Amino acid sequence: MNLKKLEQIEAKLKKIGYSPYLQEAHGILFCAIDDKHGEPILDSVSQITIPSKIIKHMYFNGQVPVYNDFDSTEDLIVFIKEKYPIQEKD
């Protein structure tokens, strides 16, 4: 578990408009997009862990978990921006 790197990812995601939440006890960074009321949009929630040198990203397609591995924070951020684009809140 690499909390320092998760904290860096959390800061980058906040800076570009996402709503990350770091659960330090388990080493999981949850990432979501909030609606206009500040609640996470259901299909925008995913989680990030770093059990070793590889960054693991997991999201659900229906009830099926989908896993992706990334070598760098930059690759992870690019994927999240493509998968979960931030749109204007009405």
C-alpha positions in Angstrom: 0.0 0.0 0.0 1.4 3.3 -1.1 -0.5 6.1 0.7 1.8 8.9 -0.4 1.2 8.1 -4.1 -2.5 7.8 -3.5 -2.5 11.2 -1.8 -0.7 12.6 -4.9 -3.3 11.1 -7.2 -6.1 12.4 -4.9 -4.7 15.9 -5.2 -4.4 15.7 -9.0 -8.0 14.4 -9.3 -9.4 17.2 -7.1 -7.5 19.8 -9.1 -9.2 18.7 -12.3 -12.7 18.6 -10.8 -13.2 15.0 -9.6 -14.3 14.2 -6.0 -11.8 11.6 -4.7 -12.0 10.1 -1.2 -9.0 8.4 0.4 -9.8 5.6 2.8 -6.4 5.4 4.5 -7.1 2.4 6.6 -7.5 0.2 3.6 -5.4 2.0 1.1 -8.2 2.7 -1.3 -8.8 5.9 -3.2 -12.4 6.2 -4.4 -13.0 8.6 -7.3 -16.4 10.0 -8.5 -18.0 12.9 -10.1 -20.5 14.8 -8.0 -23.9 15.9 -9.2 -25.2 19.5 -8.6 -26.2 18.5 -5.0 -22.7 17.2 -4.2 -23.8 13.5 -4.3 -21.7 11.1 -6.4 -23.1 10.1 -9.7 -23.7 6.3 -9.6 -21.9 5.3 -12.8 -18.9 7.6 -12.1 -17.6 5.8 -9.0 -14.3 3.8 -9.2 -11.5 2.8 -6.9 -7.7 3.0 -7.1 -5.2 0.9 -5.2 -1.5 0.5 -5.3 -0.6 -2.9 -3.9 2.8 -2.9 -5.6 4.5 -0.8 -8.3 1.4 -1.1 -10.5 -1.6 1.2 -10.0 -4.8 -0.8 -10.0 -8.1 0.8 -11.1 -11.5 -0.9 -10.7 -15.0 0.1 -11.8 -18.2 -1.7 -12.4 -19.9 -2.5 -15.7 -23.3 -3.4 -14.3 -22.5 -5.8 -11.5 -19.3 -7.0 -13.1 -16.0 -5.5 -11.8 -13.6 -4.3 -14.5 -9.9 -4.1 -13.6 -7.2 -2.0 -15.3 -3.5 -1.7 -14.5 -1.4 1.4 -15.0 2.3 2.0 -14.9 2.0 5.7 -14.3 -0.2 8.2 -12.6 -0.4 10.1 -15.9 -1.8 7.1 -17.8 -4.4 6.6 -15.0 -5.5 10.2 -15.1 -5.9 10.1 -18.9 -8.0 6.9 -18.6 -10.3 8.5 -15.9 -10.7 11.6 -18.0 -11.7 9.6 -21.0 -14.0 7.1 -19.1 -15.6 9.7 -16.8 -15.6 13.1 -18.6 -16.7 16.0 -16.4 -19.7 17.9 -17.7 -21.4 21.1 -16.7 -23.7 20.8 -13.7 -27.2 22.1 -14.4 
